[in-house]
């Protein structure tokens, strides 16, 4: 195997961190620091070629996977050596992601540190559970979900599924990834064959490619919940949009490597406390009127309040922007675009237990499969074993159908699926929290917007264009990690920069 010196790594001196940087790593994660201590040379070599201040590209990820699965003759190794190489790569990547986090290399990390919030690595130690047609597989988690010949979270070789089915699904998924690499995240409508890809629904494309049942499930999972553009059924969006999601928010990109210890809601809570004097609740914006040198925002029920400014940033979901009256009105092409940007359909389920019993059994809490409701489970608890928290999702048409049922029936069906994944104990949580985003007036769905077929190529050029002195933000406006906190923060920063530039470098906003 070639774990210490992959073939594509650059030559040069090994990376030597400062004492301060090493202290930061040790403080942030004893686990990551032990990786550094036990294999310093490999870590140095790895960070020399993939520095902490850079973001791994799709091509670099692909190259790393290939390098760590080759034998001494640069041929694909046998299964045992492949698994060993991938485990080694996973450790190096986790060490790197945790270190980047601790050194505040990413916007969300910087924000949580500014707010004094603690973070902890997501729990991935142990095996997971994959259920296909009622048959359970206990399998290793893939370091690069959706790649490395994996199915969802799992390395395909460990799944009790027909080899032909697995091979067919992997090959078709790799075909989509090849398309994703050709897309410019800032201008997806300029991709090769963009019009054809944007007019072809994912469902139709699967039919064209004679997709197996497993392939159909894999693609449906990535539409409903597997990317930052999720929450839609394969029949509701295009191949171009799905491929774009894999480019800008890949499942292989380390986007869910850590959790905020007290919950993500703490970010909004603490930001709100800092800006308490500048926030007015229960006061929806009704109208924005622009004049020659500024604008006026009318808000409150009945639009009985107003505030003047020389610019405004609107950060609500695209489809909800239609509820605001703009004077002058929005351009027709932009209105067409946001009309074709509905919110996804998604529930989030949190099951709380006395302790994380799955960890005690050698599992990491990751579950996937073709069950009735729950497309996945994940360990969402603290580093300590108590309390134990399993996070799950119900998406797409299943969420719509579930929402029509009485609360008790919803609970029963959810607990049935949890028990299928993790046994009878999972059906007896201390608490079960169901977040129904589709019932929320100010989101109308979750957790982000998607684009219907033809939206990108027909009207996408208007996507980030300001409307006079009005600038757009929100996670959907980001070209990196849309649908995630990181995307929302980056879109906000970009909107402020655009506003400042348009106003000749400053002024109130």
Secondary structure, DSSP 8 states (H G I E B T S, - for coil): --SSS-TT---S------HHHHHHHHHH-HHHHHHHHHTHHHHHHHHHHS-TTS---HHHHHHHHHHTTB-TTSSB--HHHHHHHHHHHHHHHHHHHHHHHHTT-SHHHHHHHHTT--EEE----SEEEEEETTEEEEE-B-SSTT-SSEETTEEGGGS-S-HHHHHHHHHHHHHHHHHHTT--TT-GGGSTTHHHHHHSBHHHHHHHTT--HHHHHHHHHHHHTSSTT-S--TTTSBHHHHHHHHHHS-TTS-TTSEEETT-THHHHHHHHHHTGGG--SS--EEEEEE-SS-EEEEESTTS-EEEEES-EEE-S-GGGGGGSEEES---HHHHHHHHT--B--EEEEEEEESS-HHHHTTEEEEEEE--SS--EEEE-S-SSSSSEEEEEEEEHHHHHHHHTS-HHHHHHHHHHHHHHHH-GGGG--SEEEEEEGGG-TTTSSSS-B---TTHHHHHGGGTT--BTTEEE-SGGG-SSSTTSHHHHHHHHHHHHHHHHHHTTS----
